[in-house]
Amino acid sequence: MKLNRRTMLQLSAATAALGASAFAAKAQAIEELVIAYNVPLPSWDPTVGPSAVNPTIQGLYQSVFDQYILQQPDLSPAPGLLTEWGWNEDRTQVWMTVREGVTWHDGSPFTAEDVAWSLARVANPETGSPIQFVWGTLTNHRVEGNKVIADVAQFDPTIFKWMYFLTGYVLPKTYYEKVGAEGFEAAPIGTGPYMVDKFERNAFVRLKANANYWGGKPDFDTVTIKFVTDSAARVAEVESGNSHVTLEMPYEEYDRLKGGALSGVAAPISDIGMIFLNDIEVMTDPNVRKAAAHAIDKQTIIDRLLSGYGVKIDTLETPEYDAFDASINVEYSPEKAVEYLKASGYGPDNPVKFKIQTTKGFKPKDYEMIQAIVGLWRKVGIEAEIEVYEIAKHYELRAADQLAPAAFYNWGNSVGDPTTSTGFAMFGPSPHSVWDGEDLIGMIGPLWGEADEAKRIEGWKGVDRYIAENALVIPLLQYVQPILHAPGVVVTPHASGALLPHLMKRA
């Protein structure tokens, strides 16, 4: 299936009639919804540690915990645990109105104290939040009735966007202080649509519906989420009926199954497939980087390996992001790649060598894409050794700035702001970046606190152009997320890529 950008972005749910009414009746009678998920959950605290910034597990966190601000399936913000929010006139303070009548899973009342404590906790460097440098821009958190006020230590134009993004979760002050970090990990509670009933690490989590959820009780009383990291095994789960929903399978399998006994939805999401370039070894040579970028035929890879499900991109902004610049283009040109390598003394007879790391089965055809890229590189004079790792290993290595010279990754930016795409991926002091060039740090630094929105966005476009011209990262594509499900379930896809069981309804 070959898609252009227009048709891909207009993709909607694709369903098929069942071949047997008996199967339909069985599907309608689902008592316990079973989901085959593509990654395990390392930790139950959604605000600290490497797993807190893993976009792929945010759907699990959002099932149990609420964020300050709700993000709707189209990525727009809406009232959540906060009903209103904003800055004072001179932007020296932020204010937040807290929703009333909400209870924690243990029955205790949710209050403004929980919000103030949660914000202060992640702002404290000792807590270990990977986004502390954002939350730390607010200080002196205090409660006034059902409002929370905080002083602005450093203006951040994206602070409220982070309240519906990574680590933007409210935790229970009294309960957490009573049981501590270990106790919370053993028995987590939130205000979310589901409560944790049973959890077996690396195996499954069973959730029970929160009957008192402020947003309304979910359709399915019990949801079991199996952690099935192998894509073929996930396909087998839904094809056999052992699971009712799964995601991130090879697109040819999606096309094969969606027209039979299963239904499907394939919608564009905010995720970008990219190759981090670490400024070590041969990647300090701009000719090597530019050759690696120009040698990749992105569109052919999308068409042949992903059945056309994807959008070729050349920056870390997708067409929906605020700072997307369609004029930035890195053409496929093996001739240019050969010229760049030749200038540094490399070629097919004297190839430049480095390692590239990748996941296998985490995203559809991730490993196969890297295989194809390595094959294209080989033709121009690049010999890359492939190392396969689990996604958790990627986070560990990236946080320690120990990634290989090249490393494939899936970058999520569900708020669409350039700070959370280009910014954190490419700003050297960020714990999520492995590119430490002082030139780029100097360009990005002033943009963090730029109050003029138009100037801020134009500044980020300039940064994206500089990155593309100097091949400091290799963006590949915007993903389309394939989801297969039993016909007894109606799945609402979320453009962040989060698979949310509380949005699933009975057919």
Residue, then its C-alpha position, 0 to 999 in steps of 0.5 A: m500500500k503506497l501512501n502520499r502525505r495527504t492520504m496518509l494524514q487522512l487515514s482513519a479506522a479500517t474495519a472489515a466484516l466478520g466471516a462468522s456471526a458466531f465469532a461476532a457474538k463471542a467478541q461482543a461478550i468480552e468480559e476481560l479485555v486483554i491487550a498484547y503490549n509491545v514493551p514491559l513496564p520497568s517502574w510504577d513511578p511516572t515522574v522519576g527515572p529513565s522509564a518516566v521519559n519513555p513515550t511508549i509506556q505513557g499509555l500504561y501510566q495514563s491508565v492509572f495516574d492522571q496528568y495535571i492537564l488532559q490531552q485529548p486524542d487529537l493532542s489538544p489540551a483539555p481540563g484534567l486535574l486542573t480545570e484552569w491555569g495561566w500566568n499572572e500579567d507580568r509572568t512572574q507567577v503561575w496559577m492553577t485551579v484544582r478539580e474538586g470531588v476527585t478521590w484517590h484509588d484508596g478512597s482518600p480525597f484528592t486536594a490542591e496539596d497533592v498538586a503543589w507537593s507533586l510539582a515541588r517534588v519533581a522540581n527538587p534535583e534530589t528526587g531524580s526527575p529526568i525533567q527537573f530542569v523544566w519543573g525547576t523553573l517553578t518555585n515556592h509552590r503554595v496552596e490558596g483554597n483550591k488554587v495552587i500558586a508558584d513563582v516563576a524562577q525562570f520563564d519557560p513558555t512550555i511549562f503548561k505543555w509539560m503538564y500533559f507530557l512526560t513526567g506530568y503526573v500528580l501523585p498522592k502526597t499523604y500516601y507516598e509519604k506514608v509508604g515511601a518509594e518502595g511501598f509505592e512501587a509495590a502498591p501504586i495508586g492514582t486518580g486515573p480510570y484504572m486501578v492496579d490489581k496485580f502486576e508481575r514484572n516482565a509478564f503482565v499487569r491486571l487493571k480494575a476499573n475505577a468506578n469513581y473516576w471523575g471522567g466516567k467509569p471505563d467500559f471494561d471492568t477488567v483489563t489485562i495488559k500482557f508484555v509481549t516484546d516480539s512482534a510476531a508473538r503479538v500478531a499470534e496473540v490477536e490472531s488466536g483470540n488470546s488477546h483482543v488488541t495489539l499494536e506495532m506489528p509489521y504493516e504487511e501483517y496489519d494489511r493481511l489481518k484487518g480484512g478478516a476476523l480482526s478490525g484495524v486502525a492505522a493513524p499517524i502519530s507524533d513519533i519520529g524514527m531517527i538515528f542519533l549521531n554521537d559526536i565521537e569517533v568518526m562522527t566528528d567528521p562532518n563529511v562522514r555525517k553528511a555522507a551517511a545522511h545523503a546515502i539513505d533512500k527514505q522514501t523507498i524504505i517507507d514504500r518497501l518495508l513499511s508498505g507506504y505507512g509513513v511520512k519521509i521527514d528531514t527535520l525533527e519536526t513533523p508536519e503537525y509540529d509548530a516549527f515544521d519547515a517544509s523547505i528543509n530537505v536532505e536529498y537522497s544522493p549517493e553521488k553526494a555521499v561518495e563525494y563527501l567520503k572521498a574528501s575525507g579519504y574514504g570510499p568503497d575500497n577504504p570504507v569508514k567504519f562505525k557501529i550502529q545500535t537498534t531495537k528489533g521488534f520495538k517498532p515495525k521493521d525497525y531492525e529491517m530498516i537499519q539493515a537496509i540503511v547499512g546496505l545503502w551505506r555499504k555501496v558508498g563506502i560506509e561499513a556499519e556494524i549493527e548491534v541490537y539492544e532493548i529499548a531500556k538499554h538505549y535509555e541507559l546508554r543515552a543518559a550516560d552519553q555512551l551511545a554508539p556513533a549511530a543509534f536508531y531511536n523512536w522520538g515522541n513529541s506529543v505536544g508538538d513543541p520544538t523544545t520537546s523535539t529538536g530541543f531536548a534531542m540536540f541540546g548538549p546539556s540535556p540528559h536526552s542528547v548525545w550531541d555536545g557541540e558548542d555551536l548548537i548549544g549557543m544557538i539553542g540556549p537563548l530559545w528556552g526562555e524566549a517570550d516572543e512566540a513568533k520569534r521563538i518558533e522562527g529561532w527553532k526553524g533556524v536551528d533545524r536548518y543548521i542541524a540538517e545542513n550539518a547532518l547532526v542527526i538523521p531523521l527518517l520518518q513520521y510513523v503511522q501506528p497500526i492497531l489490530h483489535a477484535p470486532g467487539v472492541v472499538v479502539t480510539p487511537h491517540a495521536s501521541g501513540a499512547l494505547l489507552p484502554h479507557l478510551m476503548k468501548r464495546a462495539 
